[in-house]
Amino acid sequence: MPANSKYLNPSFWPRFSKITAAILGGYFVSVTFHLALASWFNRANVLITMAFTGFILWVALMIIAFLAKSGWKIWGIYILLSLFFSLFIYLGQTYNPAQ
């Protein structure tokens, strides 16, 4: 039985935006989140933990991207989150420099 056509994306760009938001956007958010944590807490512990929790967070963000209605909207959310975490990285390195 074929899929119902109303659930399929007829155009290339909505599908492309969801796939790229899932892969690239989810990765950027995952990495900037863990780097923001590393700039405020013990760097070695956070970066070792990132090997496991980073992948789990990335997969969760991929699922969220594919469940979203619009790929461009999820791209905007992921870019804003990455910029927000980048601000925390900057503040963490400014007020909590490495010794």
C-alpha positions as CSV (number, residue, x, y, z in Angstrom):
1,M,0.0,0.0,0.0
2,P,1.6,3.3,-1.1
3,A,2.0,6.2,1.3
4,N,-0.7,8.9,1.5
5,S,0.5,11.8,-0.8
6,K,-0.6,14.5,1.7
7,Y,2.1,13.3,4.1
8,L,4.9,13.5,1.5
9,N,7.0,16.6,0.8
10,P,6.6,17.3,-3.0
11,S,9.4,19.8,-3.1
12,F,13.1,19.4,-2.8
13,W,13.8,22.4,-0.5
14,P,11.6,21.5,2.5
15,R,13.1,18.0,2.6
16,F,16.7,19.4,2.1
17,S,16.2,21.9,4.9
18,K,15.0,19.2,7.3
19,I,17.9,16.9,6.5
20,T,20.5,19.6,6.9
21,A,18.9,21.0,10.0
22,A,18.9,17.5,11.5
23,I,22.5,16.7,10.7
24,L,24.4,20.0,10.7
25,G,22.1,22.1,13.0
26,G,21.8,19.3,15.6
27,Y,25.5,18.8,15.6
28,F,26.2,22.5,16.0
29,V,23.8,22.8,18.9
30,S,25.2,19.6,20.6
31,V,28.8,20.8,20.3
32,T,28.2,24.4,21.4
33,F,26.2,23.2,24.4
34,H,29.0,20.9,25.6
35,L,31.7,23.5,24.9
36,A,29.6,26.0,26.9
37,L,29.6,23.6,29.8
38,A,33.3,23.0,29.4
39,S,34.0,26.7,29.6
40,W,32.3,26.9,33.0
41,F,33.0,23.5,34.6
42,N,35.9,21.1,34.6
43,R,37.0,20.9,31.0
44,A,38.4,17.4,31.1
45,N,35.3,15.9,32.7
46,V,32.9,17.6,30.4
47,L,34.8,16.8,27.2
48,I,35.1,13.1,28.2
49,T,31.4,13.0,29.0
50,M,30.7,14.7,25.6
51,A,31.8,11.6,23.8
52,F,28.7,9.9,25.0
53,T,26.1,12.6,25.8
54,G,26.9,14.6,22.7
55,F,25.8,11.7,20.5
56,I,22.6,11.1,22.5
57,L,21.8,14.9,22.3
58,W,22.6,15.0,18.6
59,V,20.2,12.1,17.9
60,A,17.5,13.7,20.0
61,L,17.9,16.9,18.0
62,M,17.8,15.0,14.8
63,I,14.4,13.5,15.8
64,I,13.1,16.9,16.7
65,A,14.1,18.3,13.4
66,F,12.3,15.6,11.4
67,L,9.2,16.0,13.6
68,A,9.0,19.7,13.0
69,K,6.6,21.2,10.4
70,S,9.1,23.5,8.7
71,G,12.8,22.8,8.2
72,W,13.6,26.5,8.0
73,K,11.9,27.2,11.3
74,I,14.0,24.5,13.0
75,W,17.1,25.9,11.3
76,G,16.3,29.2,12.9
77,I,15.9,27.7,16.3
78,Y,19.1,25.7,16.0
79,I,21.1,28.8,14.9
80,L,19.7,30.8,17.8
81,L,20.5,28.1,20.2
82,S,24.1,27.8,18.8
83,L,24.5,31.5,19.1
84,F,23.2,31.5,22.7
85,F,25.6,28.7,23.7
86,S,28.4,30.5,21.9
87,L,27.7,33.6,24.1
88,F,28.1,31.3,27.2
89,I,31.4,30.0,25.7
90,Y,32.6,33.5,25.3
91,L,31.5,34.6,28.8
92,G,33.0,31.4,30.3
93,Q,36.4,32.0,28.7
94,T,36.3,35.6,29.7
95,Y,35.4,35.2,33.4
96,N,36.8,31.7,33.9
97,P,40.1,31.5,31.9
98,A,42.1,28.3,31.6
99,Q,45.1,28.1,33.9
